[in-house]
């Protein structure tokens, strides 16, 4: 895997749409930028990317869960 960048973003919501306090809600999103193995050419089957997706998920799991509310 040729990993270029990773991002972990946290959003904390502390009030509802009426600006009243509510129980805190935390949302986390994680992203990874990897080299496109198929750049510049047509490929019919993208199945080789399935393993890459699993590896990226495993890589981003710990930093995503470690984000404190």
C-alpha positions as CSV (number, residue, x, y, z in Angstrom):
1,X,0.0,0.0,0.0
2,X,1.3,3.4,-1.0
3,X,-0.2,5.6,1.7
4,X,0.1,9.3,1.1
5,X,-2.0,11.0,3.8
6,X,-4.5,10.2,6.6
7,X,-7.1,12.5,8.2
8,X,-9.2,12.1,11.3
9,X,-11.8,14.7,11.8
10,X,-14.0,15.2,15.0
11,X,-17.2,17.1,15.2
12,X,-18.8,17.8,18.7
13,X,-22.4,18.8,18.9
14,X,-23.4,20.4,22.2
15,X,-26.7,22.1,21.4
16,X,-29.7,21.3,19.3
17,X,-31.2,23.3,16.4
18,X,-33.0,25.6,18.9
19,X,-29.6,26.4,20.6
20,X,-30.6,24.5,23.7
21,X,-28.0,22.3,25.5
22,X,-28.3,18.6,24.7
23,X,-26.3,15.5,25.5
24,X,-23.0,15.8,23.6
25,X,-22.8,14.0,20.3
26,X,-19.4,13.2,18.8
27,X,-19.0,12.3,15.1
28,X,-15.7,11.1,13.7
29,X,-14.7,10.6,10.1
30,X,-11.4,9.1,8.9
31,X,-9.9,9.3,5.5
32,X,-6.9,7.9,3.7
33,X,-5.3,8.9,0.4
34,X,-3.5,6.1,-1.3
35,X,-1.8,5.8,-4.7
36,X,-4.3,4.8,-7.4
37,X,-3.0,1.5,-8.7
38,X,-5.0,1.9,-11.9
39,X,-4.3,5.5,-12.7
40,X,-4.1,6.2,-16.4
41,X,-5.6,3.0,-17.7
42,X,-8.9,1.2,-17.9
43,X,-9.5,-1.8,-15.8
44,X,-12.7,-3.9,-15.8
45,X,-12.4,-5.4,-12.3
46,X,-11.5,-3.5,-9.2
47,X,-11.3,-6.6,-7.0
48,X,-7.6,-6.1,-6.2
49,X,-8.6,-2.9,-4.3
50,X,-10.8,-4.9,-1.8
51,X,-7.7,-6.0,0.2
52,X,-6.4,-2.5,0.2
53,X,-9.7,-1.2,1.6
54,X,-9.5,-3.7,4.5
55,X,-5.9,-2.6,5.2
56,X,-6.8,1.0,5.2
57,X,-9.7,0.3,7.6
58,X,-7.4,-1.5,10.0
59,X,-5.0,1.4,9.8
60,X,-7.6,4.1,10.6
61,X,-9.4,2.1,13.3
62,X,-7.3,3.0,16.3
63,X,-6.9,6.7,15.6
64,X,-10.6,7.0,15.0
65,X,-11.6,5.3,18.2
66,X,-9.0,7.2,20.2
67,X,-10.7,10.5,19.5
68,X,-12.1,11.7,22.8
69,X,-15.6,13.1,23.0
